[in-house]
Amino acid sequence: MPTYGQPTINLVKGKGCVVTDAQGNSYLDMLGGIATNILGHAHPAVTSAVKKQISTLGHVSNFYMHPNVLKLAEKLQDLTGDKGAKVFFCNSGAEANEAALKLSRRTNRSQIVATEGSFHGRTMGALSLTGQPAKRDPFKPLLSGIKHLPFGDVAAMRRAVTTRTAMVILEPIQGEAGVITPPARYLRQVREICDATGTIMAIDAVQTGMGRTGEWFGYEHEGIRPDVITIAKGLGGGLPLGAMIALGDYADLFKPGDHGTTFGGNPVACASGLAVIDYIEKKDLLSKVSRDETFLKESLATLSGIKLVRGRGLLLGIVLKRKIAFEVRDRLEDAGILVNAPSSSVIRIAPALNISQRELKQFLLIFSVVLRKAHHG
Ligand SMILES: *Cc1c(COP(=O)(O)O)cnc(C)c1O
């Protein structure tokens, strides 16, 4: 169906951060399947874990336990710092947010607060949380009782959130909106408001999670602990895998029969997730990602034509002085670099966390040439 427009590139192969199309052209992949191929393409840690699992036991359904699902849940529990956290596995970001939405109904409250410009997925519930009129409007009526507030506006949050608010849901950085970072202390202040009203603070870390920002889920730099975390994208290392993690007392809101999915917690997807986390930890990729952020921001600051660089870690929105992002994206593609332009003035990069210094330099070099050319028409 023509839901995406017609792609012009037909990719057939990938290794690390390089992908190859059907004609044999290769590209440096600076988008990583939209923040998803977190260890790049065909990473041996992922392929060997997946091969081993698919040739042993591919699927069991949720009538049966499998060691991988348990191990991965325990691993995620560790990463949240809450030994009592519980995990619901699903297959995508939208599904993780659907699960959060349903969980919030179990508080016996039904009002929800989300933010303008946010992206939480395309299914009807997740779309109802999404704060982008262009994506929502054709599909109304959506769920009622959801308010969208300006992202970063603490006063609006204080006014809107009451003891009748079931959940506030936020991205630590709005990814699809163009990598928008809220003012410092925003998450901390929202945390305080949610504490005062007994409201679930849900962090949608679908894009910012799994080490992308130099921290596991993208909220840690504010020193807060949310009540619910949703993740997907990078979690499966390229396989469809999502999770909704509930912390503290909220971990026990769902009762047997409340929610489910056939594929969620699939042994193969979980094997991939475990391999991903294990590799990130073993190679200390979180510190590498922070160093890469500094390097990229310092290097990009020396280029002309750039207004500012937003984001954290390896999720950066390069804001151009002129509205030529679509042209820059196309020129980069011609020059063998894949990026995305979430708007007419922003180039987004979200490469694999293990991208090499040489590849980052290659990107910067070609980007500077393309920017110069685009600026001179
Ligand atoms: C991509 C994304 C989603 C939706 O994930 P899907 O796997 O496409 O359903 C939800 N929230 C955020 C923040 C995302 O970036």
The ligand as a Gaussian input file, in Angstrom:
#p B3LYP/6-31G(d) Opt

LIG

0 1
 C        9.227000       5.001000      16.461000
 C        8.582000       5.461000      17.700000
 C        7.402000       4.877000      18.165000
 C        6.632000       3.841000      17.368000
 O        7.350000       2.670000      17.232000
 P        6.858000       1.583000      16.122000
 O        7.776000       0.431000      16.373000
 O        7.022000       2.223000      14.796000
 O        5.458000       1.270000      16.421000
 C        6.899000       5.295000      19.367000
 N        7.517000       6.246000      20.089000
 C        8.651000       6.826000      19.679000
 C        9.304000       7.846000      20.542000
 C        9.229000       6.469000      18.465000
 O       10.325000       7.075000      18.042000

